[in-house]
């Protein structure tokens, strides 16, 4: 995904379109709840800020889609609660 976004960012820059990657960590979703409890607990223990909420990721995406982020392109942003 990162390599694809780098190529896409280069291709779309002339149109004023930015391309970035947001890499989330463990987020409270239906998919996470479907994982074995032991795995969920391990993720929670390894993530200093705890399991994220969808709004944690949405905030970053919303910012990147805003005019305030018009000068940000070809970036890879980890939004993972500091997972180790």
GIFEN-V60829 format. One record per run of one state. SS is the DSSP state (H for helix, E for strand, L for the rest). FROM is the first residue (numbers start at 1). TO is the last residue. If there is no record, write none. Layout:
ss & from & to
SS & FROM & TO
SS & FROM & TO
//
This chain:
ss & from & to
L & 1 & 1
H & 2 & 15
L & 16 & 20
E & 21 & 24
L & 25 & 26
E & 27 & 27
L & 28 & 29
H & 30 & 33
L & 34 & 36
H & 37 & 46
L & 47 & 51
E & 52 & 52
L & 53 & 53
H & 54 & 65
L & 66 & 66
H & 67 & 69
L & 70 & 75
E & 76 & 79
L & 80 & 84
//
